[in-house]
């Protein structure tokens, strides 16, 4: 049994483990960076740290929409680094039994998804911020972040 922060993007439910959800903040301006990584919307300055912002819309090929001031950023702090994920609505915290379906069983090779949970309200895709990027994307992002740090 584990607790997950449930949020919505493009009308779909997503979740991340509460243990990696550091904060939920209002949308701020995202600075675009030159990166070969589509899933990275850009970077933000979060309390003096430059952190990448991940777009679930881009990663999971959901319809794009302009950012809205009502959107939210979920700040995560996993084993790899701090990052932010764009969300349109935070639903709340949900305790999920051990009925998590591992991602490889239904979405083989899909990066960024830890598993899927079926609920009476619909399916919840459980995301893994530490596995959100492919290795090549991770390297490209690291280079882009180093370049951005050098500008400040």
C-alpha positions in Angstrom: 0.0 0.0 0.0 1.3 3.4 -0.9 0.1 7.0 -1.2 0.1 8.9 -4.5 -0.5 12.5 -5.4 -3.2 12.3 -8.1 -3.4 15.1 -10.7 -4.9 15.7 -14.2 -3.4 16.5 -17.5 -5.5 16.6 -20.7 -8.5 15.0 -18.8 -6.4 12.0 -17.8 -5.4 11.0 -14.3 -1.8 10.7 -13.3 -0.1 10.0 -10.0 3.3 10.2 -8.5 4.4 8.8 -5.1 3.8 11.3 -2.3 7.4 10.5 -1.3 8.8 12.4 -4.3 6.2 15.2 -4.5 8.0 18.0 -2.7 5.6 20.9 -3.5 2.7 22.1 -5.7 3.1 25.7 -6.9 1.3 28.0 -9.3 2.5 28.2 -12.8 5.5 30.5 -13.4 7.2 31.6 -16.6 9.1 28.7 -18.2 12.3 29.5 -20.0 12.7 27.5 -23.2 16.0 25.8 -23.6 17.7 24.3 -26.6 17.4 20.6 -26.1 16.6 17.6 -28.2 14.2 16.5 -25.6 10.6 17.1 -26.5 9.4 16.0 -23.1 11.2 19.0 -21.5 9.1 22.1 -21.7 12.0 24.3 -20.4 13.4 25.3 -17.1 12.4 27.4 -14.1 14.3 29.0 -11.2 13.0 27.3 -8.1 14.3 28.9 -4.9 17.7 29.6 -6.6 18.0 26.2 -8.3 17.5 25.7 -12.1 15.2 22.7 -12.6 13.7 21.2 -15.7 10.0 21.2 -16.4 8.5 18.0 -17.8 5.5 18.1 -20.1 3.3 15.0 -19.8 1.4 16.2 -22.8 4.5 15.9 -24.9 5.8 12.7 -23.4 2.5 10.8 -23.8 1.5 12.4 -27.1 -1.6 14.2 -25.7 -3.0 17.3 -27.4 -0.9 20.3 -26.8 -2.4 23.5 -25.3 -0.9 26.8 -24.3 0.2 27.1 -20.7 -2.4 28.7 -18.5 -1.8 30.8 -15.4 -4.2 28.4 -13.6 -1.9 25.5 -14.4 0.2 24.1 -11.6 3.8 22.8 -11.3 4.4 19.7 -9.2 7.9 19.9 -7.9 9.5 16.5 -7.5 12.6 15.5 -5.7 13.5 12.0 -6.6 16.9 10.2 -6.5 18.1 11.8 -9.7 17.3 15.5 -9.4 14.6 18.0 -8.7 12.2 18.6 -11.5 8.7 20.0 -12.2 5.7 18.5 -14.0 3.0 20.6 -15.5 -0.5 19.7 -14.2 -3.9 21.3 -14.8 -5.5 20.2 -11.6 -4.5 18.4 -8.4 -7.1 15.9 -7.4 -5.6 14.9 -4.0 -3.8 12.1 -2.3 -5.0 8.5 -2.8 -3.8 5.4 -1.0 -3.4 2.6 -3.6 -3.4 -1.0 -2.6 -1.0 -3.4 -4.2 -3.1 -3.6 -7.3 -0.7 -1.5 -9.3 -0.2 -3.1 -12.7 3.4 -2.9 -13.7 3.9 -0.8 -16.8 5.7 -3.5 -18.8 2.6 -5.6 -18.6 0.5 -3.1 -20.5 2.9 -0.5 -21.9 6.1 -2.3 -22.8 9.0 0.1 -23.3 7.0 3.2 -22.2 9.4 5.5 -20.4 8.2 7.5 -17.5 5.4 5.2 -16.4 5.8 3.0 -13.4 2.4 1.4 -13.7 -1.3 1.7 -14.2 -4.1 1.5 -11.5 -7.7 0.9 -12.4 -10.2 2.8 -10.2 -13.9 3.4 -10.3 -13.1 6.9 -11.6 -10.9 5.6 -14.4 -7.3 4.6 -14.9 -4.4 6.4 -13.2 -1.1 6.4 -14.9 1.6 6.3 -12.2 4.6 8.3 -13.4 8.2 7.9 -12.3 10.0 11.3 -12.5 13.4 9.5 -12.2 12.6 7.4 -15.3 10.8 10.1 -17.2 13.5 10.6 -19.8 15.3 8.1 -22.0 19.1 7.8 -21.5 19.8 9.9 -24.6 17.3 12.6 -23.5 18.8 12.6 -20.0 22.3 13.3 -21.5 20.9 16.0 -23.7 19.1 17.6 -20.8 22.3 17.5 -18.7 24.2 19.3 -21.4 21.5 21.9 -21.8 21.3 22.5 -18.0 25.1 22.9 -17.8 24.9 25.5 -20.6 22.1 27.4 -18.8 24.0 27.4 -15.5 26.9 28.9 -17.3 24.7 31.8 -18.5 23.8 32.9 -14.9 
